[in-house]
């Protein structure tokens, strides 16, 4: 059960990271700082999102 909750938290954090990356991409901005922020948010968001999805999918519920 704890792994499933951790998976949900990771998925939410990953979604937030991907949303921040999308917001930075859409709002534009010039310079390398903006590009670095987009890349960092996108990579970390994807890692957290897919790790969370993997935990949710691979965790079996045990009868209590």
Buried (B, 14 or more C-beta within 10 A) or exposed (E): EEEBEBBBEBBEBBBBBBEBBBEBBEEEEEEEEBEEBBEBBBEBBBBBBEBBBEBBEEBEEEEE
